[in-house]
Amino acid sequence: MQKITFKSLIVDERDGKFFHSFTQKSIDDLPIGDVLIKVAYSGLNYKDALSFRGHKGITKSYPHTPGIDASGVVVQSQSDKFKEGDKVLVTGYDLGMNTSGGFQEFIRVPSNWIVPLPVSLSLKESMIYGTAGFTASLAIYRIQQIGIAPNSGKILVTGATGGVGILSIALLSKLGYEIEASTGKSEYIDFLKEIGATNVISREQVIVDSPRPLLPRRWKAVIENVGGLTLNSVIKQVEKGGAVVVIGNVTGDEFQSSVYPFLLRGIALLGVESAETNMELRLNLWNKLANEWKIKCFDKIHRIIELDEVPEELKKMLDGRQAKKVVVRIDSSLD
């Protein structure tokens, strides 16, 4: 292959401070991997914002290119699983964390990280879903595994204007669930109802400051993106045989509970870890997202930015000033 140079967002560290720049890289600068992909789209995630800020729990060493999601076209493959011209997507594993990520025109990754793009999904649509949509699909899969069907009762989605929250609402609505959304951003109430929420409540209406181990039953299941006091409260308010799926920790990574919701109501506390989901389940869920679970509101839930706009958008994300799913256009001609 002839020498190729391409544009890349680089975050670097100097004297304990982190700064960014846009730099020209060559293919030789990319990490070892058996598949080279030309990127069509990426997307913004909170892990990207943390890596951009210099969080060593996400990215151990710098300089580094964030971007935990990417979709595009294979341009070179040493794997018999993929050939030149294949449309593919990558979410999770180590992409964008310690492996050079999707905020650039090319990535090179191991073939066992790659999902073939389902026929009924575009490269752009796959990044509107991205890690957020895949995580939401995992949460729904977990509650369905324990028998919580659309007619089982109301589902609460906390942190509803974040990526996972938005995609959870859209997917639950597609599947026929009754959804209550919780948010601190009242200006998005109409938007949340438009994408499928039956009702929208404030954060304060979820949190109940009470020492009682059990509170009146309100929801059959909760997709919980917030953590801390919110998680404390919802555990006490889930119906008998219900579940809380823990996904995020925006307001805190610790919570308090007694055993009584589990012993007297038989609720399940479920965790979701999307980055290293086994490939069989990963392929199954992406097939669902492209077919029977495919949402109809892609245009309503996302907005497109260019690569140059990524730093400012990541700053907004860190400040809590962002809503909707943000997709980064790298080379849309590939779609």
Order of alpha helices (4+ residues) and beta strands (2+ residues): beta-beta-beta-alpha-beta-beta-beta-beta-alpha-beta-alpha-beta-alpha-beta-alpha-beta-alpha-beta-alpha-beta-alpha-alpha-beta-alpha-beta
